Structures are given as C-alpha cells and as structure tokens.
Amino acid sequence: MKRVKDASMYSWVSLDKAAMSGTFIRIPEREEIPLLANEQLVVELYSK
C-alpha cells in the first residue's frame, strides 16, 4: 500500500502528524479519491 507523503494534497482530510491522527473534513467526491485498483475487474469478480 502506498503511503501519503503530503496529506495537504487532499482537501477532504486533515492530518495531525504529532498526534498521529486524522480527521475527515467532508465526504470526498469520487474523482478526488486516488484509486489503485481497476473497478471493472472488481465488479466482474463479485458478479460471478
């Protein structure tokens, strides 16, 4: 899994590195979420 080096690139989440905690500011739009999977392959797998 990739680690996020700079959380400021996501406007929908806030990170506190000192406290090692994070907070969702708002629900992100689908386009704002970095996706590391092929959605179509997941759909095909679970439709069997």
C-alpha positions in Angstrom: 0.0 0.0 0.0 1.3 3.5 -0.8 1.8 5.9 2.0 0.7 9.5 1.6 3.7 11.8 2.0 1.8 15.1 1.7 -1.7 15.0 3.1 -2.3 18.6 2.2 -2.9 17.5 -1.3 -6.3 16.2 -0.1 -8.7 18.9 0.8 -11.2 16.5 2.4 -8.9 15.1 5.1 -6.8 16.7 7.9 -3.8 15.0 9.4 -2.1 15.7 12.7 1.3 14.0 12.4 2.3 14.9 16.0 -0.8 13.1 17.4 -0.7 10.5 14.7 -4.4 11.1 13.9 -6.6 12.2 11.0 -10.0 13.7 10.6 -12.3 13.6 7.6 -13.4 17.2 6.9 -16.0 16.2 4.4 -17.0 13.2 2.2 -14.8 13.3 -0.9 -16.1 13.2 -4.4 -15.4 10.1 -6.3 -12.9 11.9 -8.6 -10.9 13.1 -5.5 -10.1 9.6 -4.2 -6.9 8.1 -5.5 -7.7 4.6 -6.8 -5.2 1.9 -7.0 -7.5 -0.8 -8.5 -9.3 -1.5 -11.7 -13.0 -1.1 -10.7 -14.3 -3.1 -13.6 -12.3 -6.1 -12.6 -13.7 -5.9 -9.0 -17.2 -5.7 -10.4 -16.6 -8.7 -12.7 -15.1 -10.8 -9.8 -18.0 -10.2 -7.5 -20.7 -10.7 -10.2 -19.7 -14.3 -10.6 
